[in-house]
Amino acid sequence: MRSKFTFTTIILFCCNILLKAQQVTYPGKELPADTAKIFAKGILSDGLSNRDFTISPSGDEIFFTLQGQKFSSSTILYMHKENGKWSAPEVAPFSGMYRDLEATFTTDGKTIFFSSDRPTSEQDSTNDFDIWKVIKTNNSWDAPEHLGSIVNSDKDEFYPSLTKNGDLYFTVEAEYGKGKEDIVMCTYKNSMYEKPVSLPEAINSAGYEFNAFVDPDGKYILFTGYGRKDDMGRGDLYISRKDSNGNWLPAEHLPKGINSADLDYCPFISWDKKILFFTSNRSAKELSLHGKQDYATLKTLLGSTGNGLDDIYWIKLDLNK
Protein backbone atom coordinates (compact mmCIF):
# COMPACT_ATOMS: atom_id res chain seq x y z
CA MET A 1 0.00 0.00 0.00
CA ARG A 2 2.79 2.41 0.87
CA SER A 3 4.54 1.98 -2.50
CA LYS A 4 1.22 2.50 -4.29
CA PHE A 5 0.59 5.66 -2.26
CA THR A 6 4.09 6.94 -3.02
CA PHE A 7 3.70 6.27 -6.73
CA THR A 8 0.32 8.03 -6.81
CA THR A 9 1.79 11.01 -4.96
CA ILE A 10 4.62 11.32 -7.49
CA ILE A 11 2.16 11.17 -10.41
CA LEU A 12 -0.02 13.88 -8.84
CA PHE A 13 3.04 16.06 -8.18
CA CYS A 14 4.22 15.78 -11.80
CA CYS A 15 0.72 16.51 -13.11
CA ASN A 16 0.58 19.60 -10.90
CA ILE A 17 3.86 20.88 -12.39
CA LEU A 18 2.58 20.30 -15.94
CA LEU A 19 -0.70 22.01 -15.11
CA LYS A 20 1.13 25.06 -13.76
CA ALA A 21 3.29 25.22 -16.90
CA GLN A 22 0.13 25.21 -19.04
CA GLN A 23 -1.49 27.95 -16.93
CA VAL A 24 1.23 30.60 -17.22
CA THR A 25 -0.37 34.01 -17.55
CA TYR A 26 1.37 37.26 -18.39
CA PRO A 27 0.74 40.88 -17.34
CA GLY A 28 -1.93 42.67 -19.35
CA LYS A 29 -4.99 41.47 -21.21
CA GLU A 30 -3.49 40.95 -24.67
CA LEU A 31 -2.21 37.63 -25.95
CA PRO A 32 0.68 37.08 -28.37
CA ALA A 33 -0.23 37.16 -32.05
CA ASP A 34 1.30 36.11 -35.36
CA THR A 35 2.84 39.58 -35.69
CA ALA A 36 5.21 41.16 -33.19
CA LYS A 37 3.51 43.42 -30.65
CA ILE A 38 4.76 45.41 -27.69
CA PHE A 39 4.48 43.29 -24.55
CA ALA A 40 2.43 44.45 -21.53
CA LYS A 41 2.03 48.00 -22.82
CA GLY A 42 1.54 50.49 -20.00
CA ILE A 43 2.55 47.91 -17.38
CA LEU A 44 6.05 46.75 -18.21
CA SER A 45 6.55 48.62 -21.48
CA ASP A 46 6.04 52.29 -20.63
CA GLY A 47 8.01 54.56 -22.94
CA LEU A 48 11.29 54.15 -21.05
CA SER A 49 14.13 51.92 -22.26
CA ASN A 50 13.04 48.41 -21.19
CA ARG A 51 14.86 45.32 -22.46
CA ASP A 52 15.93 41.65 -22.01
CA PHE A 53 12.82 39.93 -20.64
CA THR A 54 12.89 36.62 -18.76
CA ILE A 55 10.32 34.71 -16.73
CA SER A 56 10.84 31.97 -14.13
CA PRO A 57 10.13 28.34 -15.07
CA SER A 58 7.20 28.39 -12.63
CA GLY A 59 5.79 31.46 -14.37
CA ASP A 60 5.48 33.62 -11.28
CA GLU A 61 8.50 35.95 -11.54
CA ILE A 62 9.50 38.29 -14.36
CA PHE A 63 12.84 40.08 -14.62
CA PHE A 64 13.86 42.73 -17.16
CA THR A 65 16.24 45.70 -17.42
CA LEU A 66 15.49 49.42 -17.27
CA GLN A 67 18.28 51.51 -18.79
CA GLY A 68 19.12 55.18 -18.80
CA GLN A 69 20.13 57.10 -21.89
CA LYS A 70 23.58 56.21 -23.27
CA PHE A 71 23.88 53.37 -20.72
CA SER A 72 24.15 55.92 -17.89
CA SER A 73 22.32 53.48 -15.65
CA SER A 74 21.13 49.90 -15.93
CA THR A 75 18.91 48.30 -13.31
CA ILE A 76 17.27 44.88 -13.17
CA LEU A 77 13.58 45.14 -12.28
CA TYR A 78 11.22 42.37 -11.34
CA MET A 79 7.53 41.58 -11.01
CA HIS A 80 5.99 38.71 -9.09
CA LYS A 81 2.61 37.04 -9.29
CA GLU A 82 0.60 36.49 -6.14
CA ASN A 83 -2.93 35.12 -6.01
CA GLY A 84 -3.03 35.28 -9.79
CA LYS A 85 -2.15 38.99 -10.02
CA TRP A 86 1.11 40.55 -11.16
CA SER A 87 2.80 43.18 -9.00
CA ALA A 88 4.03 46.49 -10.38
CA PRO A 89 7.71 46.52 -11.43
CA GLU A 90 10.25 47.20 -8.69
CA VAL A 91 14.02 47.08 -8.36
CA ALA A 92 15.32 43.52 -7.95
CA PRO A 93 16.74 42.83 -4.46
CA PHE A 94 20.23 42.22 -5.88
CA SER A 95 20.28 45.23 -8.23
CA GLY A 96 20.26 49.03 -8.04
CA MET A 97 23.80 49.89 -6.91
CA TYR A 98 25.68 49.19 -10.15
CA ARG A 99 24.92 48.71 -13.83
CA ASP A 100 23.19 45.33 -13.96
CA LEU A 101 21.37 43.73 -16.87
CA GLU A 102 20.33 40.55 -18.70
CA ALA A 103 19.01 38.27 -15.97
CA THR A 104 18.30 34.64 -16.85
CA PHE A 105 17.08 31.67 -14.82
CA THR A 106 18.54 28.21 -14.45
CA THR A 107 16.02 25.55 -15.43
CA ASP A 108 15.21 24.73 -11.80
CA GLY A 109 14.36 28.39 -11.12
CA LYS A 110 16.66 28.56 -8.10
CA THR A 111 19.48 30.66 -9.58
CA ILE A 112 19.70 33.78 -11.73
CA PHE A 113 22.73 34.62 -13.87
CA PHE A 114 23.25 38.22 -14.97
CA SER A 115 25.85 40.70 -16.22
CA SER A 116 27.17 43.52 -14.03
CA ASP A 117 29.99 46.05 -13.79
CA ARG A 118 30.05 45.78 -9.98
CA PRO A 119 33.54 45.39 -8.48
CA THR A 120 34.72 41.91 -7.55
CA SER A 121 36.48 43.33 -4.46
CA GLU A 122 37.19 46.65 -2.76
CA GLN A 123 40.43 46.85 -4.75
CA ASP A 124 38.76 46.21 -8.12
CA SER A 125 38.61 49.34 -10.28
CA THR A 126 38.29 47.77 -13.75
CA ASN A 127 34.55 48.51 -14.23
CA ASP A 128 34.21 45.88 -16.94
CA PHE A 129 31.09 43.72 -17.19
CA ASP A 130 31.27 40.16 -15.85
CA ILE A 131 28.85 37.28 -15.37
CA TRP A 132 27.46 36.88 -11.85
CA LYS A 133 24.93 34.57 -10.26
CA VAL A 134 22.53 34.88 -7.35
CA ILE A 135 20.88 31.94 -5.58
CA LYS A 136 17.42 31.88 -4.05
CA THR A 137 17.25 30.52 -0.49
CA ASN A 138 13.98 30.37 1.46
CA ASN A 139 12.29 32.68 -1.07
CA SER A 140 15.02 35.34 -0.73
CA TRP A 141 17.89 36.13 -3.08
CA ASP A 142 21.37 35.74 -1.58
CA ALA A 143 24.33 38.03 -2.24
CA PRO A 144 25.55 37.81 -5.88
CA GLU A 145 28.56 35.59 -6.60
CA HIS A 146 31.20 36.29 -9.26
CA LEU A 147 31.72 33.36 -11.65
CA GLY A 148 35.49 33.66 -11.50
CA SER A 149 38.34 34.07 -13.95
CA ILE A 150 37.69 30.96 -16.04
CA VAL A 151 34.41 32.43 -17.29
CA ASN A 152 35.18 36.13 -16.89
CA SER A 153 38.10 38.10 -18.34
CA ASP A 154 39.29 41.69 -18.60
CA LYS A 155 36.80 42.06 -21.48
CA ASP A 156 33.05 42.56 -21.14
CA GLU A 157 30.92 39.44 -20.74
CA PHE A 158 27.21 39.82 -21.55
CA TYR A 159 23.91 38.00 -21.91
CA PRO A 160 24.26 34.64 -20.14
CA SER A 161 22.03 31.75 -21.17
CA LEU A 162 22.07 28.17 -19.88
CA THR A 163 21.13 24.65 -20.88
CA LYS A 164 19.55 22.30 -18.36
CA ASN A 165 22.89 20.53 -17.84
CA GLY A 166 24.50 23.84 -16.87
CA ASP A 167 26.45 24.74 -20.02
CA LEU A 168 26.80 28.52 -20.15
CA TYR A 169 26.55 30.63 -23.32
CA PHE A 170 27.39 34.33 -23.39
CA THR A 171 28.78 37.20 -25.49
CA VAL A 172 32.36 38.45 -25.37
CA GLU A 173 34.92 40.25 -27.51
CA ALA A 174 37.82 37.82 -27.16
CA GLU A 175 41.15 37.10 -28.82
CA TYR A 176 40.09 33.49 -29.41
CA GLY A 177 36.93 34.63 -31.21
CA LYS A 178 36.14 34.81 -34.91
CA GLY A 179 34.98 38.42 -35.10
CA LYS A 180 34.36 41.66 -33.26
CA GLU A 181 31.88 40.05 -30.85
CA ASP A 182 31.35 36.32 -30.50
CA ILE A 183 29.00 33.92 -28.79
CA VAL A 184 30.99 31.52 -26.64
CA MET A 185 30.20 28.51 -24.48
CA CYS A 186 31.60 27.15 -21.22
CA THR A 187 30.92 23.47 -20.64
CA TYR A 188 29.77 22.67 -17.10
CA LYS A 189 31.59 19.54 -15.92
CA ASN A 190 32.18 18.13 -12.43
CA SER A 191 30.48 21.18 -10.89
CA MET A 192 32.94 23.53 -12.61
CA TYR A 193 33.06 25.60 -15.78
CA GLU A 194 35.65 24.83 -18.41
CA LYS A 195 37.34 27.55 -20.49
CA PRO A 196 35.04 29.32 -22.96
CA VAL A 197 35.09 28.20 -26.58
CA SER A 198 33.87 30.28 -29.52
CA LEU A 199 30.92 28.72 -31.35
CA PRO A 200 31.60 27.59 -34.94
CA GLU A 201 31.29 29.64 -38.13
CA ALA A 202 27.75 28.34 -38.60
CA ILE A 203 26.96 30.94 -35.93
CA ASN A 204 29.90 33.32 -35.47
CA SER A 205 31.41 35.40 -38.26
CA ALA A 206 34.03 38.10 -38.73
CA GLY A 207 31.38 40.63 -37.71
CA TYR A 208 29.08 40.91 -34.72
CA GLU A 209 27.12 38.08 -33.08
CA PHE A 210 25.71 38.71 -29.63
CA ASN A 211 22.96 38.18 -27.05
CA ALA A 212 22.16 34.52 -27.62
CA PHE A 213 19.37 32.45 -26.07
CA VAL A 214 20.10 28.74 -26.00
CA ASP A 215 17.37 26.12 -25.84
CA PRO A 216 17.47 24.40 -22.40
CA ASP A 217 17.78 21.09 -24.27
CA GLY A 218 20.60 22.51 -26.41
CA LYS A 219 18.79 21.86 -29.70
CA TYR A 220 18.80 25.42 -31.05
CA ILE A 221 20.19 28.87 -30.37
CA LEU A 222 18.77 32.31 -31.19
CA PHE A 223 21.04 35.34 -31.44
CA THR A 224 21.54 38.73 -33.06
CA GLY A 225 23.84 39.16 -36.04
CA TYR A 226 24.87 42.53 -37.41
CA GLY A 227 26.30 43.31 -40.85
CA ARG A 228 25.20 40.10 -42.58
CA LYS A 229 24.04 40.09 -46.20
CA ASP A 230 20.40 39.55 -45.21
CA ASP A 231 20.51 41.98 -42.27
CA MET A 232 17.54 44.36 -42.57
CA GLY A 233 19.27 47.19 -40.75
CA ARG A 234 20.99 47.50 -37.39
CA GLY A 235 21.00 43.87 -36.29
CA ASP A 236 18.56 40.99 -36.80
CA LEU A 237 17.58 37.80 -35.02
CA TYR A 238 18.81 34.45 -36.35
CA ILE A 239 18.40 30.82 -35.37
CA SER A 240 20.76 27.85 -35.66
CA ARG A 241 19.74 24.26 -34.94
CA LYS A 242 21.79 21.16 -34.24
CA ASP A 243 21.79 18.26 -36.67
CA SER A 244 21.50 14.60 -35.68
CA ASN A 245 25.24 14.51 -34.93
CA GLY A 246 25.10 17.48 -32.57
CA ASN A 247 26.70 19.96 -34.98
CA TRP A 248 25.37 23.48 -35.40
CA LEU A 249 23.74 24.12 -38.78
CA PRO A 250 24.21 27.44 -40.64
CA ALA A 251 22.14 30.15 -38.99
CA GLU A 252 18.92 31.28 -40.66
CA HIS A 253 17.11 34.60 -40.55
CA LEU A 254 14.03 34.39 -38.32
CA PRO A 255 10.67 34.40 -40.14
CA LYS A 256 9.13 37.51 -41.67
CA GLY A 257 7.39 39.82 -39.23
CA ILE A 258 9.99 39.53 -36.46
CA ASN A 259 12.97 41.53 -37.68
CA SER A 260 12.90 45.20 -38.62
CA ALA A 261 15.16 47.91 -40.03
CA ASP A 262 16.17 48.73 -36.45
CA LEU A 263 18.02 46.74 -33.78
CA ASP A 264 16.28 43.50 -32.79
CA TYR A 265 17.99 41.57 -30.02
CA CYS A 266 17.78 39.97 -26.54
CA PRO A 267 15.73 36.88 -27.55
CA PHE A 268 13.97 34.72 -24.97
CA ILE A 269 11.75 31.71 -25.65
CA SER A 270 8.91 30.86 -23.25
CA TRP A 271 9.30 27.63 -21.31
CA ASP A 272 6.62 25.93 -23.41
CA LYS A 273 8.64 26.95 -26.51
CA LYS A 274 5.70 28.72 -28.16
CA ILE A 275 6.40 32.44 -27.64
CA LEU A 276 9.39 34.56 -28.63
CA PHE A 277 10.15 37.64 -26.54
CA PHE A 278 12.72 40.09 -27.85
CA THR A 279 13.84 43.70 -27.58
CA SER A 280 13.67 46.27 -30.37
CA ASN A 281 14.18 50.01 -30.67
CA ARG A 282 11.92 50.30 -33.73
CA SER A 283 9.69 53.39 -33.88
CA ALA A 284 5.91 53.44 -34.11
CA LYS A 285 4.40 54.24 -37.50
CA GLU A 286 2.83 57.40 -36.08
CA LEU A 287 6.27 58.92 -35.53
CA SER A 288 7.33 58.36 -39.13
CA LEU A 289 4.17 59.75 -40.71
CA HIS A 290 4.66 62.88 -42.77
CA GLY A 291 2.56 65.88 -41.89
CA LYS A 292 2.37 68.40 -39.10
CA GLN A 293 1.41 67.32 -35.59
CA ASP A 294 0.68 69.56 -32.64
CA TYR A 295 2.89 69.75 -29.56
CA ALA A 296 0.55 67.75 -27.32
CA THR A 297 0.46 64.88 -29.82
CA LEU A 298 4.24 64.90 -30.27
CA LYS A 299 4.77 64.93 -26.50
CA THR A 300 2.45 61.96 -26.07
CA LEU A 301 4.06 59.96 -28.86
CA LEU A 302 7.62 60.66 -27.74
CA GLY A 303 6.79 59.71 -24.16
CA SER A 304 5.10 56.45 -25.09
CA THR A 305 6.17 53.02 -26.30
CA GLY A 306 7.45 52.92 -29.86
CA ASN A 307 9.38 56.16 -29.40
CA GLY A 308 12.68 54.69 -30.59
CA LEU A 309 13.88 53.54 -27.17
CA ASP A 310 14.05 49.84 -26.33
CA ASP A 311 10.71 48.05 -25.99
CA ILE A 312 9.99 44.39 -25.27
CA TYR A 313 8.00 42.59 -27.98
CA TRP A 314 6.38 39.18 -28.16
CA ILE A 315 5.13 36.98 -31.00
CA LYS A 316 3.93 33.42 -31.49
CA LEU A 317 6.83 31.20 -32.55
CA ASP A 318 6.35 27.48 -32.03
CA LEU A 319 9.77 25.82 -31.73
CA ASN A 320 8.35 22.43 -30.73
CA LYS A 321 7.96 21.56 -34.42
Secondary structure, DSSP 4 states (H G I P E B T S, - for coil): -HHHHHHHHHHHHHHHHHHHHHT---SSS----SS-EETTBTTTBSSSEEEEEEE-TTSSEEEEEEE-GGGS-EEEEEEEEETTEEPPPEE-TT-SSS-EEEEEE-TTSSEEEEEE---SSTT------EEEEEEEETTEE---EE--TTT--SS-EEEEEE-TT--EEEEE--TTSSSSBEEEEE-EETTEEPPPEE--TTT--SSEEEEEEE-TTSSEEEEEEES-TT--SS-EEEEEEB-TTSPBPPPEEPPTTT--SS-EEEEEE-TTS-EEEEEE-PBPHHHH--S---HHHHHHHHTSTTBSS-EEEEEE-----
